[in-house]
Amino acid sequence: MQHQAELAITGMTCASCAARIQNKLNRLESVSAQVNYATAKATVSFDDSAQLSDLIAAVAAIGYQATPANQKVDAPDAVLHSLQTRLLVSLIVGVPVIAMSMIPAFQFPMWQWVCLPLALISYGWAGFGFHKAALANLRQRATSMDTLISVGTTAALLWSSYALLFGDAGRVGFSHEFQLTLLRSHGLANIYLESVAGIITFLLLGRWIEARSKTKAGEAIKTLLELGASDVSVLQGKDEIAVPITQLQVGEIFVVRPGEKIATDGIVIQGTAAVDVSLMTGESLPVEVSPGDQVIGATLNTNGLLRIRAERIGADTHLAQLTELVLQAQSGKANVQRLADRISAIFVPAVLIIAVLTLALWLLVGEDLAFAAAAAVAVLIIACPCALGLATPLAMLVGSGRGAQLGIVLKGVEMLERVRSIDTVLLDKTGTVTTGQLQVVNVSTTPGVSTSELLRYAGAAEAGSEHPIAAAISEYARAQVGSLPPITDFTNIPGEGITANVFGQLVRIGRSDCLGVGTADATVPGNTGDVGQNETNSATDLTCVEVAWDGQRKGTISLSDEPRPSSASAVEGFRKLGLNPILLTGDNLAAAEYVAAQVGIDEVIANVLPSGKVAVVNELQLAGHQVAMVGDGVNDAAALAQADLGIAMGCGTDVAIQASDLTLMRSDLLLAVTAIRLSRTTHATIMTNLFWAFAYNIAAIPLAALGFCNPMIAGAAMSFSSIFVVLNSLRIRRFK
C-alpha cells in the first residue's frame, strides 16, 4: 500500500542542504521524496516496506531534523528567533573588534587581548550554526558555503590565537598600521580577529533577512482553512443544535441565516436566498438559490433562511480540494537552487585546494612553517565572501522597501529568478480588470416619465434591500437626485425582486416576467426587448432590472461591472514588456469578451472553475510558456500559486495574497506592470551583487597566496565587497 507523508525539515541553510536530504531519502528502498528548501518541507511517498520513523531517522543521520508536518498555524518561527538573537550578540561583540582592528586610534595598549574573547564569542556562539552545518557536510563528504565560512573563521581564529600567544602580535603596544601596501610581512605579526567577527556578523545579517521573509510560507494554507465556518446549526427534529463543523455528517440538515457562511457543500432543501459565491467562483453577482440547487461551503448567504442537506464534508469539499491545489502548486514551484549555492559547489573545494597548495608550495621553496601557514590561512580568509550573504537578501530588502513605497509587496528571491522569462500574463476579470462592483450605466424610461422621477422611485424602493443590485441603484439615485423619499410596506421577493410604497404608489422592481404589470416601451440600448433582473444583454454584458408603478412598466435600469480606468493602459504596458495578455475568468463568455474588447485583450478564456484555471496555467507551461497570473479571489489562489509569477490585487482575499509572489496594495492593474519592472530591476541588482561578491575575493586570492595579504588588505577586501553590495542595492531606491 502506498503512503504519502509531509515532513517539516529544520537545520537547512541552503538549497544544497535540501538536495542532500532529498538524495538521502530517495536512496531508501521504495521511497520517493521531494524536498523544498523554500517551504522547509519534504513530500515523501513510500510503501509498507518503509516506516515514517525510518524517514525521520534517515534525515537525522545526516545532521538535520524532521517531524511530521502540520498544516495548522505553527508557533513563531524558532529558527528566526535564534538567528535574531545570534545576530544581536554578534553585533554587540563584533563591532568593537572590527573598530579596534581597523582604526589605529582605537588601539589602546593590549587592545588585541580584549578582541580575542569577543571574537571567541562571535565565533563559538553566534557562528555555531555555520560550524554545525560544516560538520554535517563533512560527514557526507560534501561542501557548501557553510564549509568555507567555518574553515575560514576557524583558521583565522586559530592563527590569530597562535600569533598572540607565540608571536609578536601579543606584545604590549602591538598595532595594525593602516597601510594598504603589497609588502610581505612575517605571519606571526598578523591577526585576523576582525575577519572572524565581520564574516559571521555579515552572514548572520543576510540569513536573518532571508529567514524573516520566509516566516509566512504557510499563510496561504492557513487562510484557506480559516475561510470555512467553525460551527454549524444542525437541525434535529424541530430543534437546532450548534455543533463544531468537524462533527457534521453527510446527510444531516443544517440551517444558514442571512450573513452566515454556508458550512459545507450541500443541496438546498428549503428556502431561497442570494448567495455571494465570488470568493469561490469569481462571479460578481450573488447567485439566487432555491430548493434543489447545490451550494458550496464557505460561500456567504446574503439574505434569506436556508436549510441545506450536507453532501460533502472534510477533505471532499470544494474548499478542501482548493486548499490541496494551492499546497501542491506551492510545493512544486519553489524547487529552485540558489545561484550562490551552485557556485559554491565548485568555488569551495577550489579554495580549499588552493590553500593546501599554498602551504605546500611555500614549504617546498624553503619558507618557514609560520610564513607558509599564514599565507594558507590568508587564502581561506580572503576567499570567504561575507558580501555573498548580503548580496541577495539586501537587494530584496531594498527592493521590497521601494516596492512598499509604490504599493507593491515582493515575496521571495525565487520569484525574481522566474520573472525575467515571463512571456504570458493571465488576467482575472472580476475585481482585477474590472472594479468588481456593479455601477449604473444606463437609465431608459417610457414616454412621460423623466429620468429623475424613475430614479427617485427606484432608488427609494431599493434602499430597503441589501442586494448588491439594489445598493448600486440606490447609491446612483442619491448621487443624481439627492435625498430619497421615505417608503413603507417594503417586501423582498427572493429571486424575483422587491415591492415598496413610494409616494402612495406601489413600486415594483425586478425581472420582467415577475412584475405582473403591462408592457413597457423602455428598452436597453443594443437590445430589442425587455431584460429582467439578473438577465444579461449578451451584446453589452449589462445586468438589467425593470421598474414599474401604477400598474405599468416605467423604465429599465442597466448596470455593469466596468473595467478599471487603468486596465487598458496596463494591457498595453504588458505588451511593451513582451508579455501576451489573456483574460481568464469564471464569468460567461459574453461578459468576458465585452470587457476584453474594452481594454484591448485579444484572447479570452471563460467559464472556468478554480481547478480549470490551474489547468490553463499548466497547459501553457507545458507548451513552453512562462506564465504570470493576476487575480484577487479565492478562486484564483491555486492558479496564482501554480503560475511562474503570481500577482494578487491587494483589494482581494487574504488567501489570494498569500498564494501570490507579488501583491498590489492598490486596485490598479497598471501597478502590476510596475511590479514586474521592479522585480526585473531587483533581480539584475542581485546578479550584479553576486558577481562582485565573488570577484573582489577571487582577485585577492593570488595576493594572499603570495603572502601579500596583510590584515588591512584582508579587511579592506572584505569591507569593499560588502560596501559595494550595499551601495549597489541602495540604487533600487531610485527606481521609478
C-alpha positions in Angstrom: 0.0 0.0 0.0 1.3 3.4 -1.0 1.5 6.2 1.7 2.1 9.9 1.5 3.7 12.0 4.2 4.9 15.5 4.6 7.8 16.3 6.9 8.9 19.6 8.3 12.7 19.9 8.0 14.8 22.1 10.3 18.5 22.8 10.0 18.7 23.6 6.3 20.8 26.6 5.5 20.9 26.5 1.7 19.5 24.7 -1.3 22.4 22.3 -1.2 21.0 21.0 2.1 17.7 20.3 0.5 19.3 18.4 -2.3 21.4 16.4 0.2 18.3 15.4 2.2 16.4 14.6 -1.0 19.1 12.3 -2.2 19.3 10.6 1.2 15.6 9.9 1.3 15.5 8.7 -2.3 18.2 6.2 -1.6 15.9 4.4 0.8 14.0 1.4 -0.6 10.6 2.2 -2.1 10.8 5.9 -1.1 10.3 8.8 -3.5 10.9 12.3 -2.0 11.0 15.9 -3.0 12.5 18.4 -0.6 11.5 22.0 -0.8 14.1 24.5 0.6 11.7 27.5 0.4 8.9 25.9 2.4 11.3 23.7 4.6 9.2 20.6 3.9 9.7 17.2 2.3 6.9 15.4 0.5 7.5 11.7 0.6 5.8 8.7 -1.0 6.6 5.2 0.4 5.0 1.8 0.7 4.6 -0.7 3.6 8.3 -1.7 3.5 9.2 1.7 5.0 8.1 3.4 8.1 7.7 7.1 8.9 10.3 6.7 11.7 12.8 5.3 9.1 12.4 8.6 7.1 12.9 10.7 10.2 16.0 8.7 11.2 17.5 9.0 7.7 17.2 12.8 7.8 18.7 12.9 11.4 21.6 10.7 10.2 22.9 13.5 8.0 22.5 16.2 10.6 19.0 17.6 10.1 15.7 17.2 11.9 12.4 16.0 10.5 9.0 16.0 12.1 5.5 15.2 10.7 4.3 18.5 9.2 1.1 20.1 10.5 -1.0 22.4 8.2 -2.3 24.3 11.2 -0.7 27.5 12.4 2.7 26.9 13.9 4.3 28.8 16.8 6.5 31.8 16.0 9.5 30.6 13.9 12.1 29.3 16.3 14.8 29.5 13.6 14.1 33.1 13.0 14.2 33.9 16.7 17.5 32.0 17.1 19.0 33.9 14.2 17.9 37.2 15.5 19.4 36.5 18.9 22.7 35.3 17.4 22.8 38.4 15.1 22.3 40.8 18.1 25.1 39.1 20.1 27.4 39.1 17.0 26.8 42.8 16.5 27.4 43.6 20.2 30.7 41.8 20.3 31.7 42.1 16.7 31.5 45.9 16.1 34.2 46.7 18.8 36.5 44.0 17.4 36.2 45.4 13.9 36.6 49.0 15.1 39.7 48.3 17.2 41.3 46.2 14.5 40.7 48.6 11.6 41.1 52.0 13.3 44.6 52.6 14.8 43.2 55.5 17.0 41.2 52.9 18.9 44.1 50.6 19.5 44.9 51.1 23.2 47.6 49.0 24.9 46.7 45.3 24.9 43.6 46.0 22.7 44.3 42.8 20.8 43.8 40.7 24.0 40.4 42.4 24.5 39.4 41.5 21.0 40.3 37.8 21.5 37.4 36.8 23.9 35.0 39.0 22.0 35.9 37.2 18.8 35.6 33.8 20.6 32.0 34.7 21.5 31.3 35.6 17.9 32.9 32.5 16.6 31.7 29.9 19.1 28.2 31.1 20.0 27.0 33.4 17.2 28.6 31.3 14.5 27.7 27.9 15.9 25.2 27.2 13.1 27.8 27.5 10.4 30.2 25.1 12.2 27.3 22.6 12.8 26.4 22.7 9.1 30.0 22.3 8.1 30.3 19.2 10.3 27.2 17.8 8.7 28.6 18.4 5.3 31.9 16.7 6.3 30.1 13.6 7.4 28.5 13.4 4.0 31.8 14.2 2.3 30.3 17.3 0.8 31.0 21.0 0.9 28.9 24.2 0.9 29.4 27.8 1.6 29.0 26.9 5.3 32.1 24.8 4.9 34.1 27.7 3.7 32.7 30.1 6.4 33.5 27.6 9.1 37.0 26.7 7.8 37.9 30.3 7.1 36.8 31.7 10.5 38.4 28.7 12.3 41.7 29.2 10.5 41.6 33.0 11.3 40.8 32.4 15.0 43.4 29.7 15.4 46.1 31.6 13.6 45.3 34.8 15.5 45.4 33.0 18.8 48.8 31.4 17.9 50.2 34.8 16.8 49.0 36.3 20.1 50.5 33.6 22.3 53.7 32.9 20.5 54.3 35.8 18.1 54.8 39.5 18.0 51.1 40.1 17.9 50.7 39.5 21.7 53.2 42.1 22.9 52.2 45.4 24.6 52.0 48.2 22.1 51.2 46.0 19.1 49.1 47.8 16.4 47.7 47.3 13.0 49.2 50.0 10.9 46.7 51.4 8.3 48.6 50.6 5.1 47.2 49.0 2.0 50.6 48.1 0.6 51.8 44.9 -1.0 54.6 44.3 1.5 55.2 40.8 2.6 55.4 40.5 6.4 56.0 37.7 8.8 52.9 35.7 9.5 53.2 35.8 13.3 52.8 39.6 13.2 49.3 39.3 11.7 46.0 38.6 13.4 42.6 38.3 11.7 40.1 38.6 14.6 38.1 41.4 12.7 37.6 38.9 9.9 36.1 36.4 12.3 33.7 38.9 13.7 32.9 40.6 10.4 32.3 37.4 8.4 30.0 35.9 11.0 28.1 39.2 11.5 27.6 39.9 7.8 26.4 36.4 7.0 24.1 36.2 10.0 22.5 39.5 8.9 21.9 38.0 5.4 20.5 34.8 6.8 18.2 36.7 9.2 16.8 38.8 6.4 16.2 35.7 4.4 14.6 33.8 7.2 12.4 36.7 8.1 11.0 36.7 4.5 10.1 33.0 4.9 8.0 33.2 8.1 4.7 33.4 6.2 5.4 30.4 4.0 2.2 28.6 5.2 -0.1 31.5 5.3 -2.0 30.7 2.1 -3.0 27.3 3.6 -3.8 28.8 6.9 -6.1 31.4 5.4 -7.9 28.9 3.2 -8.6 26.7 6.2 -9.9 29.7 8.2 -12.4 30.6 5.4 -14.8 27.8 6.3 -17.4 28.1 9.1 -16.2 26.8 12.5 -19.7 26.0 13.9 -22.9 24.8 12.2 -26.6 24.8 13.3 -27.7 21.2 12.7 -31.5 20.5 12.6 -32.5 17.7 14.9 -36.2 17.3 14.7 -37.6 20.7 15.3 -34.6 21.9 17.3 -31.4 23.5 16.1 -28.2 22.3 17.8 -24.9 24.2 17.4 -22.0 21.8 16.9 -18.4 22.2 15.6 -18.1 21.8 11.9 -15.9 18.7 12.4 -19.0 16.8 13.9 -21.2 17.5 10.9 -22.1 14.3 9.0 -23.1 13.7 5.4 -26.9 13.7 5.1 -27.5 15.9 8.1 -29.6 19.1 7.6 -28.2 22.4 8.8 -29.6 25.9 8.9 -27.9 29.0 7.4 -29.2 32.5 8.3 -28.5 35.8 6.5 -25.0 36.9 6.9 -23.7 33.4 7.8 -21.3 31.3 5.9 -22.6 28.0 4.4 -20.8 25.4 6.5 -20.2 22.8 3.8 -21.1 21.7 0.3 -24.7 20.6 0.1 -28.2 20.9 -1.6 -30.8 23.4 -0.6 -34.0 21.6 0.6 -35.9 24.7 1.9 -35.7 28.4 1.5 -34.5 30.9 -1.1 -31.6 33.3 -0.9 -28.9 35.3 -2.8 -25.6 33.6 -2.1 -22.3 35.5 -2.6 -20.0 33.0 -4.4 -17.4 35.5 -5.5 -14.7 34.0 -3.2 -15.0 30.6 -4.8 -16.1 31.2 -8.4 -15.3 34.9 -9.2 -18.9 35.7 -10.2 -19.5 39.3 -9.5 -23.2 38.9 -8.7 -24.8 36.8 -5.9 -26.5 33.6 -7.2 -30.1 33.1 -6.4 -30.6 29.6 -4.9 -33.8 27.7 -4.1 -34.7 24.1 -3.2 -32.7 21.6 -5.3 -29.8 23.9 -6.0 -26.3 23.0 -5.0 -24.3 25.3 -2.7 -20.6 25.5 -1.9 -19.1 25.6 1.6 -17.5 28.9 2.7 -19.8 31.0 0.5 -21.9 33.7 2.1 -25.7 33.8 2.5 -26.6 37.5 1.9 -30.3 37.1 2.6 -33.0 34.5 3.3 -33.1 31.5 5.5 -31.8 28.2 4.1 -32.0 24.6 5.1 -29.3 22.6 3.4 -28.5 18.9 3.4 -24.8 18.2 3.7 -23.4 16.3 0.7 -19.7 16.5 1.2 -17.6 17.1 4.3 -13.9 17.4 5.3 -11.4 16.6 2.6 -14.1 16.1 -0.1 -15.4 19.7 -0.1 -14.6 22.3 -2.7 -12.7 24.3 -0.1 -10.5 21.4 1.0 -9.8 20.5 -2.7 -8.9 24.1 -3.4 -6.6 24.1 -0.4 -4.8 21.0 -1.7 -4.4 22.6 -5.1 -2.7 25.6 -3.5 -0.5 23.3 -1.4 0.6 21.2 -4.5 1.2 24.3 -6.6 3.4 26.0 -3.9 5.3 22.8 -3.3 6.1 22.4 -7.0 7.1 25.9 -7.9 9.7 26.8 -5.3 12.2 23.9 -6.1 14.9 26.4 -7.1 18.6 26.2 -6.5 20.1 29.5 -5.5 22.9 30.6 -7.7 25.3 31.1 -4.8 24.9 27.5 -3.7 25.5 26.2 -7.3 28.7 28.3 -7.5 29.8 27.2 -4.0 29.8 23.5 -5.2 32.8 24.5 -7.3 34.2 27.5 -5.5 34.5 26.0 -2.0 36.5 22.9 -3.0 38.7 25.0 -5.2 39.6 27.4 -2.4 40.4 24.6 0.0 42.7 23.1 -2.7 44.4 26.5 -3.3 45.0 26.9 0.5 46.6 23.4 0.7 48.7 24.1 -2.4 49.8 27.5 -1.0 51.0 25.8 2.2 52.8 23.0 0.4 54.5 25.2 -2.3 55.9 27.7 0.2 57.4 24.9 2.2 58.8 23.4 -0.9 60.6 26.6 -1.9 62.2 26.9 1.6 60.0 29.3 3.5 59.4 28.5 7.2 56.2 27.0 8.5 55.0 30.3 10.1 55.1 32.1 6.8 53.6 29.2 4.7 50.8 28.6 7.2 50.0 32.4 7.4 49.7 32.5 3.6 47.4 29.5 3.5 45.2 31.0 6.3 45.1 34.3 4.4 43.8 32.4 1.3 40.9 30.9 3.4 40.1 34.3 5.0 40.2 36.4 1.8 38.2 33.8 -0.1 35.3 33.8 2.4 32.9 36.2 0.7 30.9 37.7 3.5 29.3 40.0 0.9 27.7 36.9 -0.6 25.5 36.6 2.5 24.2 40.1 1.8 24.1 40.0 -2.0 20.6 38.6 -2.3 18.7 39.5 1.0 19.9 43.1 1.0 18.8 43.7 -2.6 15.5 42.1 -1.7 15.2 44.2 1.4 15.7 47.5 -0.6 13.6 46.3 -3.5 10.7 45.3 -1.2 11.1 48.7 0.6 10.9 50.6 -2.7 8.0 48.4 -3.7 6.2 49.2 -0.4 6.5 52.9 -1.2 4.9 52.2 -4.6 2.2 49.9 -3.2 3.9 46.7 -4.2 4.8 43.7 -2.0 7.6 41.4 -3.3 7.9 37.9 -1.9 11.0 35.8 -2.2 14.0 35.5 -4.4 12.5 32.5 -6.3 10.0 34.9 -7.9 12.8 37.2 -9.1 14.6 34.2 -10.7 11.5 33.5 -12.8 10.2 37.0 -13.6 12.9 37.5 -16.3 11.4 34.9 -18.6 7.7 35.6 -18.2 6.1 35.8 -21.6 2.3 35.3 -20.9 0.1 37.1 -18.3 -3.3 35.7 -17.4 -5.7 38.3 -16.1 -8.8 37.5 -13.9 -11.8 39.7 -14.9 -13.9 40.5 -11.8 -12.1 42.7 -9.4 -8.8 42.6 -11.4 -9.5 44.0 -14.9 -12.9 45.3 -13.7 -13.9 47.2 -10.5 -15.8 44.2 -9.1 -18.7 46.4 -8.2 -21.9 47.0 -10.2 -22.5 50.5 -11.4 -25.5 52.0 -13.1 -24.5 52.7 -16.7 -27.9 53.4 -18.4 -31.4 54.5 -17.4 -34.2 54.2 -20.0 -37.7 55.5 -19.4 -41.1 55.2 -21.1 -42.7 58.3 -22.6 -44.0 60.7 -20.0 -41.5 59.5 -17.3 -38.4 61.6 -16.6 -35.1 60.0 -15.6 -35.1 61.8 -12.3 -38.6 60.6 -11.5 -37.7 57.0 -12.3 -34.5 57.2 -10.2 -36.4 58.8 -7.3 -39.0 56.0 -7.2 -36.5 53.2 -7.9 -33.8 54.5 -5.6 -36.2 54.9 -2.7 -37.7 51.4 -3.1 -34.3 49.7 -3.5 -32.9 51.5 -0.4 -34.8 48.9 1.7 -32.9 46.0 0.2 -29.4 44.6 0.9 -28.9 43.1 -2.5 -25.9 44.4 -4.4 -28.0 45.5 -7.4 -30.3 47.4 -5.0 -27.3 49.1 -3.3 -25.9 50.2 -6.7 -29.2 51.6 -7.8 -30.0 53.5 -4.6 -26.4 54.9 -4.4 -26.6 56.1 -8.0 -30.1 57.6 -7.4 -28.9 59.6 -4.4 -26.0 60.9 -6.4 -28.3 62.1 -9.2 -31.4 63.3 -7.4 -30.3 63.9 -3.9 -32.2 62.6 -0.9 -34.8 59.9 -1.4 -38.4 59.8 -0.2 -39.4 57.5 2.7 -41.0 54.2 1.9 -43.5 51.9 3.6 -44.6 48.3 3.1 -41.3 47.1 1.8 -41.3 43.4 0.7 -38.4 41.4 -0.7 -39.4 38.5 -3.0 -36.3 36.3 -3.2 -35.3 35.5 -6.8 -37.8 37.9 -8.2 -37.4 41.5 -6.9 -38.9 43.9 -4.4 -42.0 46.0 -3.8 -42.4 49.1 -1.8 -44.8 52.0 -1.3 -43.4 55.3 -2.5 -45.5 58.5 -2.6 -48.6 56.2 -2.2 -47.6 54.3 -5.3 -46.8 50.5 -5.2 -43.4 50.4 -6.9 -42.2 47.0 -8.2 -38.6 46.3 -9.3 -37.3 43.0 -10.7 -37.4 40.6 -13.6 -39.7 41.4 -16.4 -41.6 38.2 -16.1 -42.2 38.6 -12.4 -43.6 42.2 -12.3 -47.1 41.2 -13.2 -47.8 44.5 -15.0 -48.3 45.8 -18.5 -45.8 46.0 -21.3 -43.2 48.8 -21.2 -41.8 50.7 -24.1 -38.4 51.1 -22.4 -35.6 49.1 -23.9 -32.0 48.6 -23.3 -29.5 50.1 -25.8 -28.4 47.3 -28.1 -31.3 45.1 -27.3 -34.8 44.9 -28.8 -36.8 43.6 -25.8 -37.2 43.6 -22.1 -34.4 42.3 -20.0 -35.2 41.3 -16.4 -33.2 41.3 -13.1 -30.1 39.1 -13.3 -30.6 38.6 -17.0 -27.7 39.7 -19.2 -27.8 41.6 -22.5 -25.4 39.4 -24.5 -24.4 42.2 -26.7 -23.2 44.6 -24.0 -23.0 42.5 -20.8 -25.4 44.7 -19.0 -27.4 43.5 -16.0 -30.9 45.0 -16.2 -33.9 45.5 -13.9 -37.2 46.9 -14.7 -39.2 49.5 -12.7 -43.0 49.7 -12.6 -45.7 51.5 -10.7 -49.3 52.4 -11.3 -49.6 49.0 -12.9 -47.2 49.9 -15.8 -43.6 49.5 -16.5 -41.9 52.8 -16.3 -38.3 52.1 -17.3 -35.2 50.0 -17.2 -32.1 50.5 -15.2 -28.9 48.9 -16.7 -25.8 48.0 -14.6 -22.4 46.7 -15.4 -19.1 45.7 -13.8 -17.0 48.2 -15.7 -13.2 47.9 -16.4 -10.9 49.9 -14.1 -9.7 53.2 -15.6 -6.1 52.0 -15.8 -6.8 48.5 -17.3 -6.4 49.4 -20.9 -3.1 51.2 -20.2 -1.9 48.2 -18.2 -2.7 45.8 -21.0 -0.6 48.0 -23.3 2.2 48.1 -20.7 2.2 44.3 -20.5 2.7 44.1 -24.3 5.7 46.6 -24.1 7.3 44.2 -21.6 7.0 41.4 -24.1 4.0 39.7 -22.4 0.9 38.3 -24.1 -2.2 39.3 -22.1 -5.0 36.7 -21.8 -8.3 37.2 -20.0 -9.1 34.2 -17.8 -12.4 34.2 -15.9 -15.1 32.1 -14.3 -17.7 34.5 -15.8 -19.7 33.8 -19.0 -18.1 34.3 -22.4 -20.2 37.3 -23.4 -19.2 39.1 -20.2 -15.6 38.3 -20.8 -15.5 39.3 -24.4 -17.2 42.6 -23.7 -14.6 43.5 -21.1 -11.7 42.2 -23.2 -12.8 44.4 -26.1 -12.9 47.5 -23.9 -9.3 47.0 -22.6 -7.7 45.7 -25.7 -7.2 42.0 -24.9 -7.5 39.7 -27.9 -7.6 36.2 -26.3 -10.3 35.2 -23.8 -10.8 32.0 -21.8 -14.1 32.0 -19.9 -16.4 29.7 -17.9 -13.5 28.1 -15.9 -13.7 26.9 -12.3 -10.7 27.2 -9.9 -9.3 23.8 -11.0 -9.8 24.9 -14.6 -7.7 28.0 -14.1 -4.9 25.8 -12.7 -5.3 23.5 -15.8 -5.0 26.5 -18.1 -1.8 27.6 -16.4 -0.5 24.0 -16.6 -1.3 23.8 -20.3 0.5 27.0 -21.1 3.6 25.9 -19.0 3.7 22.5 -20.8 3.6 24.4 -24.1 6.8 26.1 -23.1 5.4 29.4 -21.8 6.4 31.2 -18.6 3.1 32.3 -17.1 2.2 35.2 -14.8 -1.3 35.2 -13.2 -3.1 38.3 -11.9 -6.1 37.7 -9.6 -7.9 38.7 -6.4 -10.2 35.9 -5.3 -10.0 32.6 -3.5 -10.9 31.1 -6.9 -7.6 32.5 -8.2 -5.4 31.2 -5.3 -4.4 27.9 -6.8 -3.7 29.4 -10.2 -1.7 32.2 -8.5 0.4 29.6 -6.7 0.8 27.4 -9.8 1.8 30.2 -12.1 5.5 31.1 -12.5 4.6 34.5 -11.2 1.5 35.1 -9.1 0.3 38.7 -8.7 -2.6 39.4 -6.3 -4.6 42.6 -6.1 -4.4 44.0 -2.6 -8.2 44.5 -2.5 -8.6 40.8 -2.9 -8.8 37.9 -0.4 -6.1 37.0 2.1 -5.6 33.6 0.6 -5.0 35.1 -2.9 -2.5 37.5 -1.4 -0.7 34.8 0.5 -0.6 32.4 -2.5 1.0 35.0 -4.7 4.6 36.2 -5.4 3.6 39.9 -5.8 0.8 41.8 -4.1 -0.5 45.1 -5.3 -1.7 47.3 -2.4 -3.9 49.4 -4.7 -6.7 48.2 -7.0 -4.8 49.4 -10.1 -3.8 46.9 -12.8 -1.2 49.3 -14.1 0.7 48.7 -10.8 1.2 45.1 -12.0 3.3 46.4 -14.9 5.4 48.5 -12.4 5.8 45.4 -10.2 7.2 43.3 -13.0 9.7 46.1 -13.9 10.7 46.5 -10.3 11.2 42.7 -9.9 13.4 42.6 -13.0 15.4 45.6 -11.7 15.9 43.9 -8.3 16.9 40.6 -10.0 19.5 42.4 -12.1 20.9 44.0 -9.0 21.2 40.7 -7.2 23.1 39.2 -10.1 25.5 42.1 -10.1 25.9 41.7 -6.3 26.7 38.0 -6.6 29.3 38.7 -9.3 31.2 41.3 -7.3 30.8 39.4 -4.0 33.0 36.7 -5.6 35.0 39.0 -7.9 36.8 41.0 -5.2 37.6 38.0 -3.2 38.8 35.9 -6.2 41.0 38.8 -7.3 42.6 38.9 -3.8 43.3 35.2 -3.6 46.6 35.4 -5.5 47.8 38.2 -3.2 47.1 36.1 -0.2 48.8 33.0 -1.7 51.9 35.1 -2.4 52.0 36.4 1.2 51.0 40.0 0.5 47.6 39.8 2.3 48.2 41.7 5.5 45.3 42.3 7.8 44.4 45.6 6.3 44.2 44.2 2.8 42.1 41.3 4.1 39.8 43.7 5.9 39.6 46.1 3.0 38.7 43.4 0.6 36.0 42.1 2.9 34.7 45.6 3.6 34.9 46.8 0.0 32.9 43.9 -1.4 30.3 44.4 1.3 30.2 48.2 0.8 29.7 47.7 -3.0 26.9 45.3 -2.4 25.2 47.8 0.0 25.6 50.7 -2.4 24.5 48.8 -5.5 21.4 47.5 -3.6 20.6 51.1 -2.5 20.3 52.2 -6.1 17.0 50.4 -6.3 15.6 53.2 -4.1 15.8 55.4 -7.1 13.5 53.1 -9.2 10.6 55.0 -10.7 
